[in-house]
């Protein structure tokens, strides 16, 4: 999915596997039609509009906006990641994608390196009610209104939603899951692209406020509050957005970024976020995810990537979801890079190397049904610090 954030124009909407449209125009025979209907790959299913997936770590920039707005995140304060996060009084460990931990990380590096522990803590500090408020500002949980029929909305879970659908209370472990885009929360590709377009246009408007008057979108009007419950003071809004955009830029433009190898030679700036959406959970005694070729395809993780470019004046927003393809940086980011290349440069410069089957990092957590997910969403725990060095870096 690709969008022009200035106008809301859909530049590309692709769902694969697809089908040849000619037989439908000429009159498709029953055997061919039933073969399409019964194909397990579901070629008639428009995944861009109807496919719902856990967002994985692509949700992290939006949660960061909320944490900065409500003051639950200090972008300069480092948080220690020993490789796991625990709630008070429970034994379950919510793992980070880097099993040995990232160590001390401030917000920008937490986004760039996709540190799960940082965002487990950020989600718990925000709380589910404020998370829902922030994500709703970006359009999550409702259809975008695109002028193509049969669009489906993802799920933005709330306390009321869970009571109505599951007849149960909301638990703190489920808030932890929200920090890395797992659990009940789901998105469609078009929904994810629109959310990032709102973020990009909010950034563009605030940039333009310090120079030329921003252009008004010609078609779809993204709300000025799309940066997340916008503050009255524009300077503070710009400061919050700058912190998040910096981290997203580091994803693609610094060696520690999860998508750096894909974008390092791009002749334009970009801001992105990788995501790996877990389909099947790991047991607590499992340390590493198995290699992709040892897992049944339907149990493999989904790969996601979102990006906009150029950073200084966003012209294109891209959201890619690759079903059961593994890690977002290796499966989804290359597709996005080629799309951005073609749009901005008129040709594709990037060609990915031969794919290798590797152990897949998990930007996610096991299913939210473990026993300690029943801790009430009340007190705010802190990330474990027993293995931390005495002081964070300056």
N, C-alpha and C positions, 0 to 999 in steps of 0.2 A: 504494500500500500504506500503510495506517495502522494503528498499534498503540497500545494503552494500555500505557505502560511500567510502570505499577504492577501490572498483572495479567497482562500478556502477551496480553490479548484482542485479536483481530483486529477492528478497527473497519471497515476497508474493504479489499477486494481486487478490483481492477478490471483487466481486460485488454481492450484495444481494438485493432483492431475486433472486435466481438463478433457474436453471432448470436441470433436469436429462438429460445428454448427450446421454445415451444409445439409446433412440428412434431415434435419428438422425443418428446413426451408422447403426442401423438395418433397417431403413426406416420408417420415421414417417408418420402416417396417417393424412389426411387433417383435421379431427375434432380436433385432439390433437394439431396440428400445429396452427390452427386458434385460439384455446383457449389460446395458449401462446401469439399469436400476439395481441389478444384483451384483455388480462389480464391488468387491470388498474395499477397493480404493475410493469408492464413492465419487466418481468424476462429476456427477451432476450436483454435488453439494458445494455451494459457494462458500468456501472457508473464510474468505475475507469479510463476509457479512454475517455468516451464521456460526462460524467456528468459535467456540468459547474455550479459553485456555487460562491456566494460572499465569499471572504476569511474570512470575519469577522476579529477578532483581531489577527489571525495568521499572518497577514501582519506586525504587529507592530515591530518585531525584524528587519525586512528588512528595514523598514523606519528609524529605529534607526541607522542602519549602514550608511544610506545615510546622515542623519542629522549630525552624527559624522564626516563623511568624509568632508562634505561641511562646517562644523563649525557652523551649525545652531542649534546644540544641544550641551550643556555643560553638561556632565554626572554628574557633581557634583552639578549643580545648581538646586535647588528645584523650582517646579512650583506649584502654588496653584490651587486646584480643589474645587470649591464651589458646584459642582454637575451639572454644565452646562457650555457651551461655547457660546459666541455670537460674531458675526461679527459686525464691527462698523456701527452704524446707522440703524441696523435692530432689530426687536423685537424677531425673532425666537430664541429659545434656543435649541442648540444641547446638548442633555443630556448625562451625564456620566452613566455608568452601575450602579454605586452606587448613588442613587438619592440625598443623603445628602452630597455627595462629599467625596473625599479621603483626603482632606486637602493638606498639603505640601508633595510633592513627587519628589525625584530625579529620574533619568532614571531607575536604577535597580528596585526600588519599583514600578515605573510606569508600567514596563513590568510584574513584579511579580503579581501585583494586577489588571492588565489590565485596567489602568486608561484611559478612552476615552478622557477626556479633555486634558491631556498631549499630546496625539497624534493628536487631532484636531489641536492644536497649532503647533506641529512639522510638520504636513503636510502643513499648511499654510506658515510656515517659509521656508520650502523647495521649495514650488511651484510645480505646476504640471509638468513642463518641467524636473526638476531635479528628481522628483519622478519617472517619466517614464524612465529616464536614469538609475537610480539605480535599479529599478525592472527588467528592460530588462537584466541587468548584471546577474540576478539570473535565467533568462530563462522564466520569465512570459510573456504571450502574444504570445507564439509560441509553437509548438509541441516539445516534448522532443526527438523525433526520436527513441523511443522504437521500437523494432523489432516485433511489433504486428500491424496488419493493422487497418486502420480506426480511428486512434487516432485523437482527436479533440483538438484544442488549446483554452485556455481561452481568455479573452479580456483584453488587457492592453490599456486603453483609453488614447488618446493623443488629443491635440488641433486639429490636422489634421484629426484624426479619427472621432471626433465629427462633424467637418464641412462636412466631406464626408458622414457620415452615417445619421446624424440628421440635417444637414444643419443649424447649429447654432454655436455660439461661446462657448468657455469654460468659466464657471462661478466659482467664488471663493467658493461658497457653495458646488460645486462638488469636489473641492480640499479638503474641510473639510471632506466630505464623504470618500474620499480615505484614510484618516488617520485611519479609523477603518475598512477598507476593504469592504465598501458598495458602492452603486451607480452602475456605469457601469462596474466596475472592477470585473472580474470573473476568477476562476481558476478551473482546473481539479484536482482530487486527485493525479494523477501521476505527474502533473506539480508542485503541492505543495511539494510532496516528493522530487522531483529532486531539487527544490530550496533550501530546507533544507539540502539536501546532499551536495550541493555546499558550503553552509555555514559551515557545519560540517567538510568538507575536508579542507577548507581554515583554519579553526581553528586548525585542526590536523597538517597541514603543518607548520603553524607558531609555534605551540608547538614543533614540531620536529626540527625546525631550531635552537632551543636552546639546543638540545641534539643530538640524533642520526639523521642521514640523513633520510628524509621521504621516505617511500616506494612509488613507482610509481604505479598508478592504473593499474590493469591488463587489464581492458576492456575499459570502457568509461573514457575519459579524461576530468575531470572537470577543467575549466580554472582557472589559478592562480588568475585572476582578479575577481573571483566569490564572494569575500567578498565585492564587490561593488566599481567599479571604483578605483581599488587599488592604494594606494599612493606609491611613490617610496621608502619612508623610511619604512622599515619593522617594526621598533620599534613602529611607530605611528599606523601602521595597526594592530599590535598585541594589542596595547592599546585599540583601538576602538573595536576590536572583543571581548576583555576581558570584556569590559563594558556590551556588549550585552549578551554574554554567562553567565555572572554573573546574570543578570536579569532573563534569561531563566532558570538557575539552581535554582533560588529562587522560580520560579513557582512551582517546584516539591519538593523542599527540605527545605523550610522555612514555618512556620505556616501561614504567610500572603499570601502565593502563592495560586493561584486559583486551582491548581491540587495537593496541598499538601496532602489532605486526601487520595488520590489514591496512591501516591508514598512514603508516609512517612516511611513505613517499608521496602522499597525495599533494597536489599543488594548490590546495585550498584548505582552509581551516574547517573543523567539524567538531561537534559535540554529540556524544552518544552514550549509550548504556547497554551493556550486554545483559542477558538473562538466560537462566537455565531453569525451566519449569519442571519440577519433579512429578512424575506420573506414579511411581511406586516408591514407597518409603524404605529406608534401611532399618535393620534392627539396631538396637542400642549397642550390641556387641560387634557390629560391623564397623570397620575403620575406614575402608575405602570403597567407593562405588566400583562395581565390576566393569570390565571393558565392554564396549558397545556390542562387539560381536558375540559376547556370551549371554546377552540378554534378549529375550523375545522382543521383536520390534515394537509391539504395542505397549511394552513396559518401559521403553527407553524414554529419556527426558525429551521435552520439546526445547528447541533452541530459539531464542528471541534476540532481536537487536532493534534499537530505535536510535535515530540520529537526525540532526539537521545541519545544514551547511549553506553558506559559510557562517561562522559564528558571529562575525561583525555585522552581517546583514542577511539573515536567513532567507534563502530562496526556495529551499526544498526540505520537506520533512518526510522521513521514511520509517516505516515499521515493517519488520520481517518476522514471520513465525515459520519455522521449519519443523513440521511434526516429527516427533520421535527421531530427531537428528543429532541429539547430544548437546554439546556445549555451544552457547550463543556466539562466542568469539570465533569459533572455527566453522560453523555451519551457516549462521544467519548474517553475521557481519560482512563476509565476502559478497553476499548478494546485495546488501545495502551499498557497499562501496562501489560496485559496478553500476548500480542504478544512479548514484550521485555523480559518478564519473560521466555517464552518458548525458545526464541532464545539464550539468554545469560546463562540461568540456566538449560535448558532441562526440565523444569517443570513449571507449573503455580502456583505461591504462592498467588496471589491476587484474591479474589472472592468478587465482589461488594455486598453491602447490598441490601436488597429489595428496589427497586426503589420507590421513593416518588414523587408525582406531586406537584411541588412548583412553586411559581411565578418565572418567568424566567428573570434573568438579561439580559439586552440588550447591548451586545458589539457592538452597531450599532446605526444608526440614522434613522429618518423617510426618506421617499423617497425624492430624490433630486429635486423635482418639486415644492417645496414651493416658495412663492414669493421672499424671500430674497436670494434664490440661484442665483438670477440674478445679484448679486454684481460682478463687474468685478474682475478678478484675478489680482489684482494690489497691493494696499497697504497691509502691513502685520499687522493685528490686534493682540492684546494681550488678553490673557485669562482674564476674569473679576476678579477684585481684590477688589471690594467694601466690600466683606465679609471676606477678608483675615485678619489673625492676623498680627500685625505690622512687624514682621520679620520671615523668615523661620528658621527652626531648623539648628543647626550647622552640 
